[in-house]
């Protein structure tokens, strides 16, 4: 027969009181923090999923920032290509005007002066920057692509051959998804030696204007149209990339919502249930204290009386 002593009763009482207090404290901690996992031992399996969701959300946040940067780059590229197209269109209009054959040399000289201003504008467009990066020089975005010197007439001397960098700036917009979004200046304005190189066209038209050679001006209309089509194709390519990046943006947004929901189900506390549970545990703890007080206060002296 097992003999139950007062020390055994007291030890068991303290053990039960501590267990009830600890359980009540854990519940109150969940209520205070709003998290049902405050330490790994609360839910070893749940903490594994929680850490995984946090890592995926962190990666998703960086992908989203990359997508936003890619969209800014592409939007700016489209704007600049639009400006270049406007300049080329204006060059064509001046060429058609000069090729009529009824203009005196003074009018051709005036047209040439306007052409020189358009050339200046075109060089400035070719050296466009976004956040301090030259957008038409590939991976060498810290180097000015069209670093022309000034000629005797005070405008850029565009007779110097220019080769822009062919490297592609790539943005990581998803897991193992790298997207090239940059565009080389040679792909837009023409490579050295191309008949429709935009700067070569300007030089040819300018020489023809100075000499009053209207037929030579007319011969440049086809090359102007060829370069205009190239610029339009470049804008189409930018538009296609923009559409894809926007789809990636929507996908990342949906993924962020899903991951946040999963994380909330794993980590967030159930306030309604916890409040009820906390009240029950508080009553149990108070009852334990009440019963314990009677056990501890009873000694041998109480029975001698």
Helices and strands as residue ranges (DSSP letters): H 6-33, G 40-42, H 44-98, H 105-126, E 129-130, E 133-134, E 170-174, E 177-180, H 185-189, H 198-211, H 214-219, H 221-267, H 271-297, H 300-304
